[in-house]
Amino acid sequence: MDEAYEGNIKNILEQKTLKWIFVGGKGGVGKTTCSSSLAVQLSKVRKNVLLISTDPAHNTSDAFSQQFGKSPQKVNGFDNLFCMEIDASQPMEGDQENSTDLPDLGVGDNQIWNISKKLLNEVSGSLPGIDEAMSFAQIFKLIDSMEFDCVVFDTAPTGHTLRLLSFPSVLEKTFGKIIDVFGQVKPLIGMFSGMVGGNINPEELYQKINEVLVTVRKVNNQFNDPDVTTFVCVCIAEFLSLYETERLIQALMAQNIDTHNIIVNQLIYPEKNENGEITCKKCKSRYNIQQKYLSQISDLYEDFHVIKLPLLETEVRGPDALRSFSEKLVNQSE
């Protein structure tokens, strides 16, 4: 294989400018194991690495055998690897019981948050998903303030992930529209303020919205910069997974998000007898199917780094197991 496209993640480890690394694909292909292993490898070459789970299933706690929450928590056994689990569909304030889990994000108090959403809905014509998008803005404002060297996202299945990645563009347009027409909608602010039982200064609201817009524009620009952001696709060598991967890659290209690494997970390498024959009929059948789709992957993505990972006999759970498995991302062996 051409050295430029060797089958490992060394290109990611060596690209010191990368800030945001997304790992995603169809459900059940091993995204969490791969994203966790990638974060482990990055912790060897970066100052501080943050692994974020945006999948509502939150399997990172299971992967590391350690419970994580809404705030970055150091992973046991590591000095510079942190992990947090968030739900991008929920406001980051959470309920009263968990309200102390997250530091102040600088977006404003609950009154400003509520009025901002109402104002955005009024001006944008009830934009679908505005709650989710606003939560996204808060998430990135928090992360950006913490100055992590590199952030790895363990994402939800494809559809949810694509919507997550579209939020910066959606928010930039929406907040930009708010700023442009703010003078015209000032009279509405008093009305919205009364609806939530508060008294908000229009200029204070303008400042808060502008602060979020600055963050969103920064993130949007970074997402479209291949030196700063990349997406690692995870799949298995089956038709549905390959189809989903192609759909994902096309969508990423349409959003100008860089992707040049594909992890093909759960590959089997059956034992052979002295004549070089695979004796297990089911193993042989599965092997032949996988080889067919591996051939298609090689043809379709000849300019990608294709990393092939084996199906293991045991689960990959705990820091030690992840350390061991992560080496397969760097040193390929069949």
N, C-alpha and C positions, 0 to 999 in steps of 0.2 A: 504494500500500500504506500502511496505517495506520502512522504514525511509530513507534507503540509496538512494532510487529512488523516493522520494516524488515529487508530482506534482507542483513544483515551481522552481524559479531560485535562491533560497537561496544558493545552492552549488556554483553558480557563484559569488554571492556577498561575500561569505565567503572565496573564494579562492583568497587571496590577491596577489598571484604571477602572476595572469593573466595580460598580457599587451595588447594582441590583441584579440578582440572578434568580430567575423564575424556573421552577421545575414543575412540569405538568403533563397531562395526558389523560387517557381514558381511565375510568375507575377500575381498580383491581389489578393494575399493572406493576405496582410497587413504587409509586411516586415517593411515599414517605421514606422508605428505606433508601432510595437513591438520593433524595434531597438531604437527608440526615448524613449520609455517607459523604456527599459533596461538601457539606458544611464541616465535617470532621477533617477532610483533606485541606480545606481552605484555612482552617484554624492553625495549620502547620506553617502557612506562609503569609498570613495576615495578622494584623495587630489585634483586632477585635471583630468577631464574626457573630452575627445575629441570625438565627433560624426562626422564621415565622410561619406558623400554620394558619392558613386562611380557609382550610377545609373544615366545615362544621363537624366532621367526624373526629378531628383532632387526634390523629394517630401518633403524633410525635411523643406524647407522654408514654405511650406503650412502647415505642421504638427504643427510647432511652431508659425505660423502666423508672421514670421519674415524673412526678406530677408538675405540669406547667400551668400558668395562668395568664392573665391579661398584661402582666408586666414582665419585662425581660428578666430571666432567672438564669444564673450560671449553671451550666450542665455539670453534673457530678463527674469528676475525673478530668476536667478541663479547666485551664486557667483563663482562656480567652474565647470560649464558646458559650453563647447565651441562647435561650429559646423562649418564645412566648406563643400563646395560642389565642387567636382573635376570631371574632365573627364579624366580617365586614358588613353584614346585613343589619347589625345592631348598633345603636349609638354607643360610643365608647364610655359614656358616663356609667352605663349599667344601672342596676337597681341599687337601692339604698344599702343593701347588705354588702355589695361589692364595690361601692362607690369609692372606697379608699384604695382599691387595688391599682388605680391608675393615677399618675400625677397630673397636675393641671396642664392642659395642652396649649393654653394661650389663645384659644378660639373664643373664649368668653364664658359667662355663666349660663345657667339653664334658660334664663329669659332671652338672652341674645341668641342662643341656639334655637329656641322655639320660634322666635320672630324671624330669624334668618330663613328657616325652612318655609314659614308661611309666606314670606316675601318672595322667596325664590319660586315657590309654586304659583303665586299670583302673577309674577312677571313672565315666567317661562311657560305658562299655560298648563299647570299641574304636571310638571316633568316627571315621568315615571322613574322610580328608584332614587328620588332625591335624598331620602333618608340614608340609603346605602352609600350614595356618592359622598354625602357630607361626612359620614363615618370614615370613609376612605381618606378624605382630606385630613381629618384629625389624626388618623393612624400615621400618615406620612409626616405630618408636622411633629408628632412625637418622635418618630424614628430619626428624623433629620436633626432634631435637637440633641439626640444622644451621641451623635458623631461616631457611629459604628463604621468600621473600615469597609465592611462588606455585609450585605443582607441577602439571605437566601430565603425564597418563598416556597413553602410546600403548599401547593395550590389545590383547590377543589377540582373535580372533573371539568373537562374542557369548556362547556358552555358557561359555567359560573366564572371560570378564569378569564375568558375572553371579555366578559362584561366588566370584570374587575380592571382589566388592562385598559378598557375604554374610558374609565372614569376620569382620568386626568384631562382628556380632550373634551369630554362632556362638561366637566366642571369649569374648565377654562372658558368655554363659550358662554356658559350660563352666568358665571360670576362676572365675566367681561360685560355681558349684557346688563347685569345689575348695576355695575359701576357707570356704564354709559348713560343709563336712564335714571340714575339715583335722584337727581334733582326733581324729576317729574313725579317720583313715587314717594317723596318725603311725606306728603299728607297722609299716605296710607300707614305710615309707621306708628302714628299715635293710635290708629284704630287697632292694628295688630297688637300693640303693646297692651291696650285695654283688654283684649281677648285673653291674654295670658296673665292678667292681673299684675302687670308691671309698669314701669315708667322708664323707657329707654331713650337715651339721647341719640338723635339721628346721626350725629357726627361720630358717636362712639360705635354705632352699628356699622357705619361706612368704613371706619378704620378696621374693625374686626373682619369684615368681608374682604377688604383689600389685603389684609394680612394673609388670609386663606388663599386669595387669588395669587399672591406672590409665590406661596409654597406650591400651589397647583401648577403654575407655569414652569417653575423650576423642575418639578417632577416630570411634567410632560416633555420638556426639552431633553431631560436625561433619558427618559424612556425611548426616545427616538434617536439616541446617540449610541451607536454600536460599541463605542469605547467605554460606555458606562453601564449599559444594560444588555443582557442577553437572556434567551429562553432556552432551556434544555428540555427537549421532548423525551418522554419515556413511553415505551410501547412494548408489546410482546409480538412475537412472530406469528400473528394470526390476521385473518382478513379484516375483521371489524376494527381491531386496534390499529392496523396499518391505514385503513380508511380514515379513521378519526385523526391520526397523526397528520395525514396529508391535509385534511380540512383545517387542522390547527395551524399548520405551517402557512397555508394560504392566507388564513385570517391574520396571522402575525405579520406577514409581508404587507398585507393591506393596511395595517396599523403602523407600518414602518418600525417594527420591533425586530431586532436582530435575533436570528437563531441559526446556529451552525453545529449543534451537537444533538445527536439522537442516541439514547440509551435503549438497546434492545434487551429486555430483561427476561429471566426465567427460561433460558435456553437449556435444552438437555443434550448431553453428550454421552450416549449409551455405551456401556462396556461391550467389547467385541471378543469373540472367541479366537482361537489360534489361527483361524482362516480369515480373520478380519471381518467376520459377519456379526451383525446385531441379532442376537438370539431372542430377545424379548419382542414379541409381535407388536404390542401396544407402543413400546418405546420406539421401535422402528417406524411405525406409522406416524407418531408424533414428530419424530426427528425429520422425516421426509417433508412433512407439512411445514415445519419451521424452516428447513433449508430452502423450500420454494419461496417463502416470503422474505427470507434473508437475501436471496438473489434479487428479488424485486426492490428491496430496500437499497441494495448496492447500486442498482441501475438508476433508481429515482433520485438518490441522494449521494451521488458520487462526489459532490463538493462539500459534504458534511463529515464531521468526525462521528463515526458510528462505533459506539462502545457496546460490546457484547458481554452480557453478564449471565452466569449459569444459574440454573435452578438448583437450589441447595437442598440437602437432606434435612436440615434443621432451620428453625426460624432465626431471623437476625434480630435479636433483642438485647438491649443493654449496651453500654459504652464499649466494652471489649469486643463484642460481636460486630458492632458497627465499625470499629477501628479496623478489624480484620477484613470485613467486607469492602470497606472503602478503598483498600489497596487494589482491589480488582478494577476500580475506576482508573487507576494509574498504570498498573502493570497487567496487560492483557495476556491471558494464556488459555489455550483451548485444550 
